[in-house]
Amino acid sequence: MIVDAVRDACRGLRLWDRRRIAVAVAAAAGSAVVIGVATVLIPNSLFARDIPPVWWDYPVWILTAVLIGMLIASYVRGPDVEAERRSGVLGGAGGILGWFAVGCPVCNKIALLALGYTGALTYFAPLQPILAALSIVLLVVAVIIRLKGQYACPVPSSERSVRS
């Protein structure tokens, strides 16, 4: 079942046109910049980071951005396709968890208010790798579901209907 879903998702990905690929690249780059600047993985003067990043922050950050880009591009529809009901719960949760996973544990205002400085280091920091893994899993599942649906249940367009 999982293998079939991944296979269908790969087939759905092969159906992407240049427009959708461009959206994926732009959304991934935008996500990488937003997350990177806010978590100071991209050094900047807007934000500060008290605890330096760990080695796994960078691959998780890039993978999260790429998956967000793919997910956003999966929502792009053609001009002749009617709007469909969409839900972005998995992708939204995955993106937020990815943000928390690569952020500074003591710079996170929620963790700092709830746990204090020492508590954020003691309890929240060790959870960040788990948040990172959960984030990636949620984003991958969301992307597979979206891509599988594009191959297995393509929305009929007027052009396809005319040819049939």
C-alpha positions as CSV (number, residue, x, y, z in Angstrom):
1,M,0.0,0.0,0.0
2,I,2.8,2.5,1.0
3,V,4.8,1.4,-2.0
4,D,1.9,2.0,-4.3
5,A,1.2,5.4,-2.8
6,V,4.9,6.4,-3.3
7,R,4.8,5.0,-6.9
8,D,1.7,7.0,-7.7
9,A,3.2,10.1,-6.1
10,C,6.3,9.8,-8.3
11,R,4.0,9.5,-11.3
12,G,2.1,12.6,-10.2
13,L,5.4,14.4,-9.9
14,R,6.3,13.5,-13.4
15,L,3.1,15.2,-14.6
16,W,4.3,18.6,-13.4
17,D,4.9,21.3,-15.9
18,R,7.4,24.1,-15.9
19,R,5.0,26.4,-14.1
20,R,4.5,24.0,-11.2
21,I,8.3,23.4,-11.0
22,A,9.0,27.1,-10.9
23,V,6.4,27.5,-8.1
24,A,8.1,24.7,-6.2
25,V,11.5,26.2,-6.5
26,A,10.3,29.7,-5.6
27,A,8.3,28.4,-2.6
28,A,11.2,26.3,-1.4
29,A,13.6,29.3,-1.7
30,G,11.1,31.6,0.1
31,S,10.6,29.1,2.8
32,A,14.3,28.6,3.3
33,V,14.8,32.3,3.6
34,V,12.0,32.9,6.0
35,I,12.9,30.0,8.3
36,G,16.6,30.6,7.9
37,V,16.4,34.3,8.8
38,A,14.0,33.8,11.7
39,T,16.0,31.0,13.2
40,V,19.4,32.7,12.4
41,L,20.6,29.8,10.3
42,I,21.1,32.6,7.9
43,P,23.1,35.1,9.9
44,N,21.3,38.5,10.0
45,S,20.9,41.6,12.1
46,L,17.1,41.2,12.6
47,F,17.3,38.2,15.0
48,A,19.7,36.8,17.5
49,R,20.5,33.2,18.5
50,D,21.8,32.5,22.0
51,I,22.6,28.8,21.4
52,P,24.5,28.0,18.2
53,P,22.9,25.6,15.7
54,V,23.7,21.9,15.9
55,W,24.9,20.0,12.9
56,W,21.5,18.5,12.0
57,D,19.7,21.9,11.9
58,Y,21.0,22.6,8.4
59,P,19.8,19.4,6.6
60,V,16.4,19.6,8.4
61,W,16.0,23.2,7.4
62,I,16.8,22.6,3.7
63,L,14.7,19.4,3.6
64,T,11.8,21.2,5.3
65,A,12.0,24.1,2.8
66,V,12.1,21.7,-0.2
67,L,9.1,19.7,1.0
68,I,7.2,22.9,1.7
69,G,8.0,24.1,-1.8
70,M,6.8,20.8,-3.3
71,L,3.6,20.9,-1.2
72,I,2.8,24.5,-2.1
73,A,3.4,23.7,-5.8
74,S,1.0,20.7,-5.6
75,Y,-1.8,23.2,-4.9
76,V,-1.2,25.0,-8.2
77,R,-4.0,24.3,-10.6
78,G,-4.4,24.9,-14.3
79,P,-6.6,27.7,-15.6
80,D,-9.2,25.3,-16.9
81,V,-9.6,23.2,-13.7
82,E,-12.3,24.0,-11.2
83,A,-11.3,24.7,-7.5
84,E,-11.3,21.6,-5.3
85,R,-11.7,21.3,-1.5
86,R,-8.2,21.4,0.0
87,S,-6.8,20.8,3.4
88,G,-3.3,21.7,4.5
89,V,-3.3,20.4,8.0
90,L,-0.4,17.9,7.7
91,G,1.7,20.3,5.7
92,G,1.0,23.2,8.1
93,A,1.8,21.2,11.2
94,G,4.9,19.8,9.5
95,G,6.1,23.3,8.6
96,I,5.5,24.7,12.1
97,L,7.2,21.7,13.7
98,G,10.2,22.2,11.3
99,W,10.4,25.8,12.4
100,F,10.5,24.9,16.1
101,A,12.9,22.0,15.4
102,V,15.7,24.2,13.9
103,G,15.1,27.3,16.1
104,C,17.2,28.3,19.1
105,P,15.6,26.5,22.1
106,V,15.9,29.5,24.4
107,C,15.0,32.0,21.7
108,N,11.6,30.4,21.3
109,K,9.3,32.6,23.3
110,I,6.7,29.9,23.8
111,A,9.3,27.4,25.3
112,L,10.9,30.2,27.3
113,L,7.6,31.4,28.8
114,A,6.4,27.9,29.6
115,L,9.7,26.4,30.8
116,G,12.1,29.2,31.5
117,Y,15.7,29.4,30.3
118,T,16.9,26.3,32.1
119,G,13.8,24.3,31.3
120,A,14.0,25.2,27.6
121,L,17.6,23.8,27.6
122,T,16.8,20.8,29.7
123,Y,13.4,19.8,28.2
124,F,12.8,21.5,24.9
125,A,16.2,21.2,23.3
126,P,16.3,17.4,23.6
127,L,12.9,17.2,22.0
128,Q,14.0,19.2,18.9
129,P,15.4,16.2,17.0
130,I,12.0,14.4,17.6
131,L,10.2,17.5,16.3
132,A,12.5,17.5,13.3
133,A,11.7,13.9,12.5
134,L,8.0,14.4,13.0
135,S,8.1,17.5,10.8
136,I,9.8,15.7,8.0
137,V,7.4,12.7,8.3
138,L,4.3,14.9,8.2
139,L,5.6,16.9,5.2
140,V,6.5,13.8,3.3
141,V,3.1,12.2,4.0
142,A,1.4,15.4,2.9
143,V,3.4,15.6,-0.3
144,I,2.8,11.9,-1.1
145,I,-0.9,12.4,-0.5
146,R,-1.1,15.4,-2.8
147,L,1.1,13.9,-5.6
148,K,-0.7,10.6,-5.4
149,G,-4.0,12.4,-5.8
150,Q,-2.7,14.2,-8.9
151,Y,-1.9,10.9,-10.6
152,A,-4.6,8.6,-9.2
153,C,-7.5,11.0,-9.3
154,P,-6.7,13.8,-11.7
155,V,-9.3,16.5,-11.8
156,P,-10.8,16.5,-15.3
157,S,-10.1,19.5,-17.3
158,S,-12.2,20.8,-20.2
159,E,-9.4,19.8,-22.6
160,R,-9.4,16.2,-21.4
161,S,-13.2,16.0,-21.5
162,V,-13.3,17.2,-25.1
163,R,-10.8,14.5,-26.2
164,S,-12.6,11.7,-24.4
